[in-house]
Amino acid sequence: MSAFNEDQFEKKLLALKDTHESISGLSSWCLEHPQQHKKIVSIWLQVLKKVKIEQRLTLFHLANDVIQYSKRKGYDFVESWGTALQKATTMVRDDKVKNKILRLFKIWDERSIYDEAFLVDLSGLLSSRKPAQSNQDAQDFQPASLISKIRNCKSLEDDTDCKRKIVNDSHLSLNDADALHSFLKDRRHGADLEQELDEGVDKMMAYITALQAEIKDRTSLIEML
């Protein structure tokens, strides 16, 4: 196994081809250095900013290969890449590649690579259009506004987590059709059942509303960066 070298890795990323052999080869190289997962993801993001849109798609294919293998093996690449994907997603909004990126998100959802809320967030970022920013906009930028936005985003995230926990802790499982069917068959008292269903729906709607607010705020935050 060759020693990890940051400059060498950057050159490998810049030279990466959109072929199975090229992507698989560099993916294997990354997986030989799992202890360097943070540096690998950081350099990947830096290179992503430099290259053209077609090469960005190729870099996403590389990330996908490493992430999926790491999910099976329990490597830290999954979490490390997760922290970079929000910023990276804003760089692949071009119509040339958008549908292919969405396909990756769908695969990650189907294979439970990342949780649904995170992937909904990424899909929202991909679909959002960032307006061109003038020099005056840059001059008017206020760090205090960014700090406030970050704090608000964290507050909404905590609220979403709390409401998701309430839904998950409920013995009435609205997201599992079989379990719900069994629950309904076992109930004897109509009034009690109706009340429990109403409460369960209210909890689920509260979670959905909180999640939508969090996604909207995250999108706004990303566009400020």
N, C-alpha and C positions, 0 to 999 in steps of 0.2 A: 504494500500500500504506500503510495507516494504521500509526502508530507503536505499539509494544507498550506497553500500560499495564496494570499488575497489577490495579488496582481495576476497570478496565473489563472485563478478562477474567473476574474473579470474578463480576461482574454478569451477564455473558453465560452463564456456567455455571449460575448460579442461575435464569436465565430460559429455559434450554434446554428445548425441547419434544421429546417422543418421536415426532418425525416425520422423514421422510427429508430434507425441505427444511431443517429447523432443524439437524439433526445435520450434514448435509453442509456447510451454510453455516459453522458454527463450526469444523468440521474444516478447511475451506479457510483460514479465518482463522488457525488454529494453524500450518498448513503454510506460511503466508506469513512466519512468524517462526521458522524452524528453529534459528536461533542462540540462541533463548530456550527451548530444549527443557527444560532443567532447571527453570526457573521455571514453565513451563506445567504440567509434571507435578506440581511441588510444590503449586501453587495448586489443581490438580485434586483432589489428595488431601485438601487442607484442606477444600475444599467438599464432598467426598464424606462427610466426617465430620459435616457439619452438616445434610444434607438427609435426607428420608424415603427409605424403601427403594425406592419406585418411581422416584424421581429418581436414585438410585444406579445403577439398571439403565440409565437413559438416559445417565448419565455413562460407564458402561462401553461402551455402544454408540459414544459419541464416541471414546473411547480406541481402540476396535477400528478405527474408520474411519481415524484418524490413523496408527495402528501399521501397518496393512496397506499403506497408501500409502507410508509411510516405508520399509517393508521393500523395496518395489520400487525406490525411489529412493535407498536407502542413507542416509537421514537418521538422526540420532542419537536420534530419539524412541523407537525400538524398545528400545534399551538403557536409556534413562532411565526409560521406563515399566516396564521389567522390574524395576527396583529398587523400585518402589512397589507393584507388583501383589500381592506377598505380604501386605502390610499391608492393602491394599484388599480383597483376597479375604475376609478375616475379617469384613468389613462387609456382605457380601451373602449370608449364610448362610440368610436367610429363605426359607421354602418357596415364597413367591410368585415369587421370581426365581431360585432356585438352578439349576433346570434350564436356564434361558436363559443363565445364566453358564457352565454346563458346555458348552452348545452353542458358545459363543465359544471355549472352550478347545479343543474338538474341531476347530473351523475352524482355529485357530492350529496345531494339530498336523498337520492335513491339508495345510496350505500352508507348513509348515516355518517358521512365524514365530518360534517359540521351540523350544528342544530338548525332547525327550520327558521327560527327567528333571525339568526345571523345571515342565512342565505337570502331571506326576504330583504334584509337590509342591503346586502350586496346587489341584489337585483334592482332595488330602488335607486341605488347610486349609479348603476349602469344606465338606467333609463333617464336619469336626470340630466338636463342640459345646463352646463355652466356658462353663464353669460360672459362675454369678453370683458375683461377688467381694464379700465383706462388707467393712465398714470395718476390721474386725480384720485381715483378710487384707492390706489395704493397709498397715496399721501394721506388720505382721510382715514386709513385703517387705524383702529384703536385697540391696543392690546387688552384694555379692560373689557371690551366687548367680547373678545375671544375667551377670556378667562370666565366671564359670566356665562357664556354659551357652554363651555366645558362643564362648569358646575351644574348648569341646568340639565345637560345631557346625562350626567352622572345621577342626578336626582331622579330623572325619568327612568333610567336603567334600574335603579333600586326599586322604584315603584312597580315596574314591569315584573321584576324578579319576585317581588312580594305577592303580586296577584297571580303569577304563574304557580307559585307554591300553594296558594289557596286552592286553585283549581286542581292541582295534582294531589293535594291532601284530602280532597273531597271523596267520599265513598261512592258518590254518583259520578260515574265516568262517562262524560258526554262525548269524548273522542274515541271511544271503543264501542263499536256497534254491538258486538257480541256480549260484552259485559253489561251494557245498558239493557239489552234485551232480557238477559237473565235477571237483572235487577227488577225490571218491570213485571216479569212473571212471578217473582217471589213476593211482591207487595200485595197486601190484602185490603188496605184502607185507601180508598180513592182520594179523599181530601188530603191525607198526609202525603200521598204520592204526588199530587198536583203541586203542593207547596214545595216539596223537595225538588221537583223538576224546575219550578220557577226560580228557586234559589240557585240551582245549578246553572241555569241559563244566564242569570244575572252575573254570576261569578265569571263565566266564560266571556260575556260581553264586556265586562270590566277589564279583563285581561286583554282582549282584542283592542279595545280603545287605548289602553296604556301602551300596547305594543306599537300601534299606529303612530301615537304621539312621539314615542321614542325614535322610531324610524325617521319620521319627519325632521326631528331635531338633529339626529345624527347626520342626515343629508345636508342640512343647513350648516352644520359644523364643518363637515368635510369641504364644502364649497368656500368656507372662509379661510381655509389653510392654503 
